Amino acid sequence: TFDLQYVFYGLDVQMLMYLCALGENGKTAYGETTPAGCMYVGSNPKIVAIQKNEGYEEAEKELWKKHPRSGIFLDNTAVLNAMEDGLGGKYIPVKSSSKKKPLVTEEEFGKLFVHIKKLLADMANTLLQGNTFKNPVKTKKKDSCEYCVYKQFCNNDGLGRRMESINLENIFGKIEPEETN
């Protein structure tokens, strides 16, 4: 699932990095671009059991339940309706009736892209300087060491780096002002 907090700390930046690159470099192929959103769909295939008398719609509904979508989207009704007419929450995780919506402004997308570029530049500089220290992250949902192929060799103390919990409303205030200038 998509969690903007993980993006902020540099853990899940791949999809947004692609969106940023497309916005900056896609003008030749696509003309003027505006980021519309970034959506994650679980890739772990789950079997959907349906009854013989159930049709395609019921099967599709069950499939979407087992593969929840999450992400952030541009706070623009015309753009959102172009993605899903009527905003029923079937294809994108945005419902017109919901108060909790993963929506950001174009300016906030810009701040996020600047922050991601700074994170990536800092990571590259750290590696160029030869620093490859272990600094795993642990959260309530994720443990960086869980699937690491080196965990039996690295002698990690098991503590890991803790991330401060940040919600969508506060995350853009945490992006350093000098990053956006």
N, C-alpha and C positions, 0 to 999 in steps of 0.2 A: 504494500500500500504506500501511497505517497504521503510523505510527512515533510512539510516545509522546514521543520526544525532540523531534519537531517541534511537538507540542502544548505541551510545556514551554516552548519558545521562542516560542510564539505564532504559528506558521506554519500549522498545521492544527487549528484549534479549532472549525470550523463544526459538525460533527456532535455533538461533545460539548457545545457551547454549546446546541444544540437539546435535547439530553438533559437538560441542567441546567434549561433553561427549562420543559420538560415536567414535571420533578420538582417544581419550585417552583410552577408555575401550572396544572398539570393536575388538581389535586385536585377542582375543580368538575366537570369533565367525566368524570374517571376514578376518582375516589376517591383513597385513599392510594396513592402510587406509590413504587417503589424502582427505581433504575437497574439494568437487567439487562445492558446491554452496548451496545457501539457497533461496528458492523461495516462495513468498506469492501469493496466488490466493484468490481473494475476495470470501467470503463465503456467502454473501447475494444473495440468488438465484434470478435471474431475468428471466422472461419468454421471450423466443425468438419467435417472430412471423415470420413465413415463409409462403410463397405461396405454393399452392398445387403442382405446377410443380417444386419447388425447391428441390434439392437433399440433401443428408447428408452433403456434403462438404460446401454448402451455409449455412446450419443450424449451422454447427460447426464453421464456420467463424464468424457468428453473435454472437454465444455463447461466443467465445473468446473475441470479442469486448466488450461485456457486463461484462466480468470477466477478467479485465486486470491483467497480471502477473508482478511482480516486485521482485527484490532481488539483490543479489550479487553472482558472479560466479568466479571460478578460471580462471585466464588468461592463459589458456592452450588450444590451438586449438583442439588437439586430444580429450581432455576431453569434450569440448563443442560440438564437432561433434558427440561424443558418445551420448550426451543428445538429440541432434537434428541434423540429417544429413543435411548438407548444410547451417545451421544457417540462416534460413529464418525468424526467429522470430515467428514461429507458436506456438511452445510449450514452449520455454524459451525466455525471453525478450532480446535476444542478436541477432543482425543481423550482418552478415559479412560486409554489406555495410555501417553500421552506424558508425559515428565517436564517438558518445556518447554511451559508453558501461559500464555497471555496473560490471567491472572486477577488481579483486584484485589478487595479487601474493600470493603464499603459505606463504611467510614471513609476508605479511599483514594480512592474516587470523590468523596466529600465534599471532601477536600483538593484534588483535581484541579479540582473545580468552583469552589472558592474562588480557586484560582490563576488559572483562566481568567477569572473575573470581574475580578480585579485586573489582569490583562493587558489586558483590553478597556477598563477604566476608564483605565488609564495611556495606552493608545493614543488614546482619545477626548480626554483632557486634553492630550496632545501636539498633536493636531490643532487643538483649541480655542485653544491658545496660538499657532497659526500655524506650528508647526514641521512642515515637510514635507521634511526633509532626506533625501537618498538614503542608504540604509544596507542594501544588499542582503546576502542570506545565501548563502554557498556551502558546500556539504557534498560528501561523496564522491558522493552520489546526485543532488543538486539544485543548480541554479544559478538564483537568482531572476531573473537577467538574461536567461536563455535565451529566454523567450517574451515579454519585456517590449516593449510597443509603443513605449516611449520610449527604448530603449537607444541608438539612433543620435543622440539629442539630448542625453543626460544627461552625457556625458563621464565615465562611471564609470571609475575607474582599473583595474577588473578584479579588484581584490583581494577585495572583499567582506568581510563579517563572518563569522568562523568560529564554528561551534558546537562546544562541548565535547561529546564523545560520552558519553552517559549510558545505562545499561541500565535495564530495568524495575525491577530490585531496588533500585537506588540513587536513582531519580528522586523518590520520595516523601520521602526524606531531604533532597533539595535544595530542596524547597518551603519557603520561609521560614516559621519558626514563627509570626511575627506575622500571617501571612496566614490561618492556621487558627483564630485566637482570635476 
